[in-house]
Amino acid sequence: MRAVWYEETGPAADVLVTGDVADPRPAPGEVLVRVAASGINPIDVKWRGGLRALEEGEKLIPHFDGAGVIEDIGDGVAKERLGERVWLFEAAWQRPGGTAAEFIALPSDLAVALPDGAEFAVGACLGIPAMTAHRCVFADGPVTGQTVLVTGGAGAVGGYAVQFAKLGGATVIATVSNDDKAALATRLGADHVVNYKTGDPTQRIKEIGGDGAIDRLVEVALGVNFPLTTEVIANNGVVAAYASDLQPEPALPFRPFLYKNVTLRHVLVFGIPPQAKADAVADITRWLAAGDMQDAVGQRFTLEDAAKAHESVEQGALGNVVIEIGA
């Protein structure tokens, strides 16, 4: 089969290889999926860049998320799954290979039925972004009637967080960095959009909701946003953080958080409790089937252009970046 892999970490153009490798076979409890689309997330390019060290002799096929059709099954898997359209998550987590290939064999429960109305490129964007967003929004209970602030509301996770908070009955404020991202966040359901690069975003958020108006905050830049957070978060509010790249080891504003009884929740999708993952899968699939979710698929590439696809993610592409392989 055709696949993309790397045997050393570094710049995408230097280390990513496209070629032929042996077809995988499904083990007991696994399904074999013909991959139609492979989604690329920031963690994929960070691993390829060196965040995750390769073991000696390791050849890693990247990408955690994808979508396609089940073509074969291992022992113990229901025969009814043959031919099923599915979206995939955690494909490369603690496993030898991901979705950047024509086929992948993985545990059956990591392949979720994809509603007929959803295209494969949409399904390929769900795993890390949508499940992270679901956990950030709903980990501390329903958001009905609450005000939710989503920083980076046009990003891969942020865009889904905007949608899910809105579907959950919240008033949603999103921060963005330019007009194109503002338009996307608005399309995805944000009630208010604040450009954090112009004017005073803290004051603008206060004007929208009032002092201490934010009940839940979905955070992509934890450390650099602490000054804003301490001003706008409500008493007994929750900050759910899934990234802090600009300040990887931020200093916690303990006293301001203490006096507001703020909960700081860390969200790494791979460690989400099993029941929370099941709840996310159920909600995401239900919303997809009902047509309640909008896609944010951006640029599309081929396997041969995998390096360009990785570079696009690194450059902050608007929308989710997908490699289309076939169907």
HELIX and SHEET records of a PDB file:
HELIX    1   1 ALA A   12  VAL A   15  1                                   4    
HELIX    2   2 PRO A   42  LYS A   46  1                                   5    
HELIX    3   3 TRP A   47  LEU A   51  3                                   5    
HELIX    4   4 LYS A   79  ARG A   81  5                                   3    
HELIX    5   5 SER A  108  LEU A  110  5                                   3    
HELIX    6   6 PHE A  120  GLY A  123  1                                   4    
HELIX    7   7 GLY A  127  PHE A  138  1                                  12    
HELIX    8   8 ALA A  156  LEU A  167  1                                  12    
HELIX    9   9 ASP A  179  ARG A  187  1                                   9    
HELIX   10  10 PRO A  201  GLY A  209  1                                   9    
HELIX   11  11 PHE A  226  VAL A  232  1                                   7    
HELIX   12  12 PHE A  254  LYS A  260  1                                   7    
HELIX   13  13 VAL A  269  GLY A  271  5                                   3    
HELIX   14  14 PRO A  274  ALA A  290  1                                  17    
HELIX   15  15 LEU A  303  ASP A  305  5                                   3    
HELIX   16  16 ALA A  306  GLU A  314  1                                   9    
SHEET    1   A 2 ARG A   2  TRP A   5  0                                        
SHEET    2   A 2 VAL A  17  ASP A  20 -1                                        
SHEET    1   B 5 PHE A 103  PRO A 107  0                                        
SHEET    2   B 5 GLU A  30  ILE A  40 -1                                        
SHEET    3   B 5 ASP A  65  ILE A  73 -1                                        
SHEET    4   B 5 ARG A  85  LEU A  88 -1                                        
SHEET    5   B 5 ALA A 111  ALA A 113 -1                                        
SHEET    1   C 4 PHE A 103  PRO A 107  0                                        
SHEET    2   C 4 GLU A  30  ILE A  40 -1                                        
SHEET    3   C 4 ASN A 320  GLU A 324 -1                                        
SHEET    4   C 4 VAL A 297  PHE A 301  1                                        
SHEET    1   D 6 HIS A 192  ASN A 195  0                                        
SHEET    2   D 6 THR A 171  VAL A 176  1                                        
SHEET    3   D 6 THR A 147  VAL A 150  1                                        
SHEET    4   D 6 ILE A 214  GLU A 219  1                                        
SHEET    5   D 6 ILE A 233  ALA A 241  1                                        
SHEET    6   D 6 THR A 263  HIS A 266  1                                        
END                                                                             
